Amino acid sequence: MNELDKISGILYGSAYGDALAAPTEFTRDLDRIRLQFPPNGPTTIHTGRVTDDTQMMLAVARALLDTPELNAQASEGPLRREFVKWLHDPENTRAPGNTCLSACRNLERGGRWQAATIHASKGCGANMRVQAAGIIPDADARAGYAQFQAALTHGHPTALAASDLTAEAIWLLLSGAAPADLPAALTRYARAQRSVYREGWLGELWRAAGYASPEAYIRFGWDECLGVLAGLERAATGIPEDADPCDFTGEGWIAEEAFATGLLCFLLTPDDPVEALRRAAVTSGDSDSLACLAGAFAGAHLGLSAFPDKWLGQIEYGDELRDCAEGLARMGQAVNV
């Protein structure tokens, strides 16, 4: 398996999960999902049509590829442009989140991004799109970029911490980490980051969000993530086959739950990506975002070649997925896979 196969797996895997689980996103009844897609939930990508999750993932990937240097000053312009472009895209009709829409309108008006972001929001839109940051080899740049792309729209500290954790999980899998080791490794990472406020990337976001100090701001986010990581560690050892993963780590409408439940769906069957996506689809939560993240984790671990070959020609935005994967592979040459 080569580097391009794994990076392609991250992007295509996300899009595959998005497309497979999109039809069940707003269906909370698991029995109804199984009746609609017998015998036990969807296992194909249907028409290949994706949602705003894939659209925004590609926006972040394009922005990263257009960033000459990994710092806040160089990253802000490309991200703003891509987010505003998405805002006005005629195809932006895929149930986009209110936070993303509102923040992107604010960004379009100009001014400081710390004033444009939605400070109280920690919706999963912050980290359903962060996948490209997971290929950045430098740990500080990876964390900084992951948090920054989230912060432009979702100013809640937990949105930043969950996005950082999502990118870190992708990096660990790209680097060859065993899936079973991820919950403990990510818990150690979260504990180490509790007092790390990345001022060079975030500026005075903490003050705009109404916190007493930078440390208090970021600690709040990491502590909420540590809460879902505790549930993930327990559930990852196994849950009943017909159980709803959301009952163990949350429904995924908010960032830390989307991270934990998406990762749980992958960890339950780490060598079977289609089953991981099916588990995410047969849930009472934000199924397309959960499957989008589960697909990213599976792709980072197994590569594009692990998914059904026929999906490659069925998925929407196939050319953009390919081009972004090739560009990111060139960026991530330091990854050993």
N, C-alpha and C positions, 0 to 999 in steps of 0.2 A: 504494500500500500504506500503510495507516495503522498507528498505534502498537498498537492493540488487535489487529490481525491478526498482528503480529510477536510480541507477548507471548503471544497465544493459540497461535501456532506453537510457541513454546518448550514450553509445558505439554502441548498436544495432541501435538506431535511426539515428546516424551519418552514419553508413554503409547502412541502408535502404535508406536514402536520396541520398547517393552517387550512389547506384545502380539504383534507380528510375530515377534520373536525368541525369545519364551518357550519355544516347543516345541523349540528346538534348544539350550537352555542347557546341558544335561548330555550332549550328543552331541559327542564330540571328533573323530569321523570325518567329514571334509568330503564324501567320496563318499556316505556314508550319508545325510547331510543332503540332498544333491542328489537321491538316489533317493526320499527321502521326500517332497520338494517339487520335482518336476521342472518345468522342465529344469535349473534352476541355483539352487535355493533358494527360500525363501518370499518372496512379494511381496504378500501380503494380511495383514490382521490377524486372520484366522480368526474366532473367536467374539468377539473384542474383549476377551477376559479378560486382565487385567494381573497383575503380580506385586507383591511388596513394594516394588519400586523406585518404582512410581507411587504406592502408598499413602503411602510416606514422603516423596516429593516434595510431595504434597498436604499432609501434616502440616507440613512446613516452610513452605509457602506460606501456610497458615492461620495459623501462628504469626507469621509476618512481618506479615500483615495485622492481627493482634491486638496488635502491638507499638506502643506510643504514642510511643516515642523510641528511636532506634537507638544503644543502648549496652548493655553487658552486663547491667546491673541490670534494665533494662526488658525485655530479650530473653529472659532465662533462664526466667521464669515461663511465658510462652506456649509456649516450646519444650518445657519439661518436661511441661506438660499434654498437649500434642499427642503427644509420644513415649509417655507412659504410656497415653493413650487408644488409640494404635495397638497397644501391647503387649497390651491386653485386648480388642481388636476381634475379634468372632467370625470376621471375614473374614481375620484374620492367620494364614492357613494356606498362604501362597504361598512356601514355602521361605525364610523370613526368616533373616538371618544371625545366627550365634551371638553376635557382638560386640554387635549392636544389641539382641538380646534380653537379654543379661546386663547391659549398661549401663542399659537402660531399667528393669530390675528394681532396679538400684542407685539410680537416680534416684527411683524411686517410694518407696524407703525414706527419702528425705530426706538431709539433710546436704550438705556441699560437693560440687559437681559434679566438682571436681578429683579427689576420692576415688572418685567413682562411675564415671568413665570407664575404659575399658580401655586402659591406657597403652601396651601393646605392639602394639596393633592399628592397621594402616593399610589395612583392608579397604575395598573400593569402596563400601560402605554410607555412607561419609563424604561422598562427592561424587556419588553417583547421585541424590541428593535435593536438591542445592544450587541448582537452577535459578532459583528465585525470587530469590535474592540477586543474580543477574546483572542485575536491572532497577534496582538501587539506584544513583542517579546519582552520589552522593558516593563518591569512590574509597576513602577511608579507611573509611567506614561499610560499603561493599561488601565490602572485604577483611576487615574485622573481623567482620562478620556471617557471612560464608562460613566463616571459620576457626572461629568460636564454635559454629555449629551442628554442625560436624564434631567439635569437641573434646568436646562433651557425651557422646559415645559412643566416639569413636576418639581416644585421647590421643597417638598417635604423631605426631611433627612432620610426617612426609610426608603424612599424612591431611589435615592443616591446609593445607599448601602446595598439594596437588593440588586441594583444594576451592576455594581462592582462585584458582588458575589456571583452573578450570572456570568459575567465575563471571566472571572477567575475559574469557575467550574469548567468553562469551555477551554481555557488555557491548560488547565491540569489534564483534561482528557486528551487534548492535542499533544501534550508532552508525554503521554503514555501512562498516566495514573490509572490505577485499577479502580473501576467504578465503586467497588465496595469500600474503598478507602476515602471516598469523597466527603461523606458527612463529617467525619472526624477532621479531615484536612480543612474543610471550609469553616468548621467551628473554631479551629485554631486561628485561622486567618481573620475571622470576624473579631475574635477577642483581641488580637494584635492591633486591629484597626480602630478600636473603640475611641481612642483619643487623638486620632490622626485626622485633622481638618486640613484639607488641601487648599490652602489659601491662594496659592498661585493659580489654581483653576477656578476657585469659587468666589474669590474676593470676599465681600461682606454679605454674602447670601444669608449667613446666620443672623445678622442684624435685621435685614429686610424681613426675615421670617419670624422675628420677634423673640429670639432666644437670648439668654443672658450672656452667653459666651460662645465662641466657636466650638469649644469642646463639648458644651452642653448640647448644642445642636447635633453634632455628628454622633455623639454617644447615644442619643435617643434613637436614631436610626439603626445603629448597630445592635442595640439591645433588643429592639423589636425583631430584627433578623435572627438574633440568637434564640429568641423564643420559638420561631418556626423551625430552626435547625434542630432544636431539641426534639420536636415532634417528628421531624424527618429521620433522625437517627433511630428512633423507635420503630417507625413504620417501614423503613428500608429493609429491615430483616424479614419482612413478609407480612402481607395482609390477605384476608380471604379473597379468593379468586373473583367473587361476584361483588366485592365491596366497592364503594365509591372512594377513590383516593382523596377526594375533597373532605371526607369525614376525618381524615387524619392530619392534613396539612393546610386545609383551607380551600376555598372555592376559586381563588385566583383572580378575583376582580381587582385586588390590590397587589402591589409589586412584590412584597415579601412572600405572599401566598402563591403567586404565579411562579416565582422562582422555586419554592419548595415543592409544590405539587407537580410542576413540570419535571423537576428532577426526580421526584419519587416515581412518576410513571416510567421514566427511563430506567431507574435503578431496579425496578421490579423485574424487568426482562432486558438486561443490558446488551444481550447478544441477539435480540429479536426486535428490530426497529419498528416493524409493522405492528407488532403486539403492543409496544410502548405507545404508539400513536392511538391505537384502538382504546387502550386504557384511559388515555386522556380524553378521548371523544365520548366515552361512556361515563360521564360525570355530570353532576348537578351544577357545575361551575362554568367558568369562562373557557369552554372546551377548546376553541380554536387557539387561544393564547397559550393554554397549557400544552396542547399538542405541538404548537410552534416551537416552544422551548424544549419540549421532550425531543423533538426532531433535531434541534441543534445539538443537544447533548449526544444523541445517538450518532449523528453525523460526525461529530468531533472524535468519537470513540471508534466508529466502524468505517467511516468514509462513505462516499456516495455509492460505491459499488455494492454496499449492503442493502440498498433499497431496490425495489422491483425495477427492472430495466425499462419497462413500458411507461413508467411514470415520467421519465425524462422528456418524452415527447408530448406528454399531456399537460404538464404544469404551465400555468400562466406566467408571463415574464421570464420565460426560459432563457432568452438571449441576454437579458440583464443579469440574471443569476449567474450565467456562465462568465460574462465579462467581469463582473465584480469578483467572482471567485478567482479568476486568473490574476486580476490586479492585486487582490489581497495575498495570494500565494507569493507574488513577487515581493510584497512588503514583508511577509513573514518568513523570509529565508533563514532566519536564525532558529526556527522551530525544528526540532529533531523528531521526525515521525517515521 
